């Protein structure tokens, strides 16, 4: 398989529910006229994270999983629906399943605005 090149950060080391990755850690899945990034945790012994940070974007576990083989039209339809809503998606490959993660730019902007308001 591939060598694990996960970017180890202080956040990753202290928070097992979150990992930080780079695009070099991902591969592209092309299916049903959509392309999506996937992080391969098939051989990992740790549980999958709730949050994945890529390029300063925090993706949260959606709770949806798809069969790695035989996902049919369901996975591409979900990706298209999320993208139509303005969200970005990535997947984690684990135990022959693809776990869906979502980044909502509008929610990220709201969080930044809330933090800015707290400083005043």
N, C-alpha and C positions, 0 to 999 in steps of 0.2 A: 504494500500500500504506500501511502505517502508519509513523509516525515512530518510530525506535528510541529508546526511553526507558530503556534498560538503565542501572541504577544503577552508576556507575563508582566502585569503591572501591580502596583500596590493594591489597587482595587480588586484585582483578580485573586491575589494572594490572601486578602482578608475577608472577602465576600464570596462564599462558594455559590451564591445564587446568581452571580453575574460574571461574565467574561468579556474581555476586550480583544477584538480580532482586527486583522487588516484584510484587505481584499485578496492578498496573497494566500490567506488561509482558506479561501473559498473556491469552489468549482461551480461551473454554470450547468444547470439542468435545463435542457430545451425539450419542451413537451407541449403538444396541443397548441402550437403557435405562440407560446410564451416562453420567455427565458427567465430563470430565477437563480439567485445565488444560494449555494448549499454549503454548510459546514459539516464535515464528516466526523461524527463521534461514534462510529460503528464499533471501534475497538476500545473506546474509553471505558474506564471503570467507574468514574465519577458520574453522579446523576446529571442530566442535562440542566443547564442554567435556566432561570426565569427570564433573565435579561442578557442581551448581547449588544455590546457597543461596537459599532463599526464606523470609522470616520466621523466621530463625535455624534453619531445618531444612535439612540438607545431603542432597540427593538424589544418588545415584550412578547412573551409566550401567549399565543392566542387561545390555546387550549384545543386547537384543531390538529389532527394528525391525518396523514394520508398514507396508503400503502406505497412502498417504494416501487414495487412492480404491480402494475394493474390498477393504477389510480384513475385511469380513464379520463373522462372529461371533468371530473370534480375538481381536481387540483388546478388546472388551467382556468376554470370558471372562477374559482375563489381568488386567484391572483388577479384576474381581470377586474373583478368586483372591487378588490382593495385598491388597485391602481386607479380605477374610475373615481373612487372616493378620495383620491389624493394621497394615499398611503403607500409606503414601500414595504415589501415583504422579503424575508429570507427564510431558509429552512435549515433544520438540523437533521441530519441522517442518523437514525438510532434504531437498533433492533428491527430492521426491515421496514421502518416507518419514516416518514418525513414530517417533522414537527414544524408547524407554521409560527412565525414570529412577525410582528407588525410594528412599523414605525409610523406614527401619525404626526406629520409636521405641524399641524394646527395645535395639537396637544403640547408638543415640545415648545412651541412659541408661547403658549399660555403659561407653561411652567416658568419660562424665562421672565415673562412679564410679572408673575407673582413674586419671584425672587427679587426683582428690581424694586417692586413696591414695598417689600419688607425692609429694604435698606434705608428708606427715607424716614 
